[in-house]
Amino acid sequence: MVSKEIRSAYLGSEEYMEPLKEELDKITSIHEQLVLSSALPIESLWSINTWLNPRILTIDSINDGAKQLKAIQRNWCLYSYQFHRRAKLIQEKLPHLSAKPLRFPCSLPTSPIGSWTLLNENKILASSKCSSLFKNGKVLFEENKDEPPSRAYLKLYESLTRIEKFPQPGEFCIDAGGSPGGWAWVINKLGARVLSIDRSPLDTKIISLPNVEYLKGDVFSIKPSDYDKVDWLFSDVICFPEKLFNWISLWFESKKCKNFICTIKFQSNQNYSFAKKFLEFSGGQVIHLYNNKHELTFIRIE
Ligand SMILES: C[S@@+](CC[C@H](N)C(=O)[O-])C[C@H]1O[C@@H](n2cnc3c(N)ncnc32)[C@H](O)[C@@H]1O
């Protein structure tokens, strides 16, 4: 049975559906990673693509489905959870969308993409407006399997691409919890100076790069008063969200740093609600990156 009133839909990450469901009201049904709701769209922290204006199209054939979608707009991406073959045949009649991964650093795509699915053989749920500019929220990059010492660099690729702002040559960055050095590698490639702080060492390839410094120790003993000015504060430290929040608060109060990209990490079965507290920092946003694991990312840019 199809609900008559679907006012929003949220695509979650396959492994992190629980926190998404906790955030949402008036859920009418869940189809694998897609949660339908009769409430107006909210700014969900855990959704990787929110369908902002879903509507139902009644179709009488594959051609008719494609025709109705094309009449709304050009670019459409299918999320398929059933009637896969029929859905694929409709999608094949729509204009092709590039599947090329991004080459970092790059700008964001300029053409928005709508999302659609088949609720039953003759009903399409289609949303021309979506929160993500990427197909089903998947932000895929060309990977570098040789240089970075961990895959964590993909999170930083995604964060910087989303905000379309990058550390510049001459800028000074702190990379908290930086070992083994994936984030430091990205910052170094962009030409900025980076100080990585961690209890564990940096990979030898990374520590030997020019403009990369390493300080061994507890990140939380580092205070804003130790520095005159920091252009970017990056953190990927494994710690409780409360601890990260208190530490970032010191930096905010000091006004010594303008740009923040910090991973908020969760243990299993943790209470996720504390993450909303990060929205109290003016101009801040909290998002679940496609490349995040059991994490959210706090971003605040001047
Ligand atoms: C997910 S890893 C960071 C990966 C890194 N961003 C990269 O790109 O390779 C988290 C790091 O936090 C560090 N860490 C956890 N608590 C810390 C603390 N209190 N002080 C310093 N480092 C800490 C761990 O040693 C670990 O190396």
The ligand as an ORCA input file, in Angstrom:
! r2SCAN-3c Opt
* xyz 0 1
  C      40.912      8.118     12.860
  S      42.541      8.333     13.396
  C      43.024      9.713     12.445
  C      43.306      9.433     10.997
  C      43.951     10.614     10.311
  N      43.033     11.754     10.228
  C      44.458     10.304      8.922
  O      44.033     10.999      7.993
  O      45.270      9.402      8.730
  C      42.325      8.989     14.980
  C      43.596      9.362     15.702
  O      43.245     10.023     16.923
  C      44.324      9.811     17.807
  N      43.950     10.216     19.178
  C      42.919      9.769     19.934
  N      42.871     10.460     21.104
  C      43.898     11.334     21.089
  C      44.363     12.339     21.995
  N      43.748     12.578     23.147
  N      45.457     13.059     21.656
  C      46.089     12.839     20.474
  N      45.675     11.925     19.563
  C      44.598     11.182     19.864
  C      44.655      8.333     17.634
  O      45.973      8.066     18.060
  C      44.440      8.160     16.111
  O      45.679      8.235     15.435
*
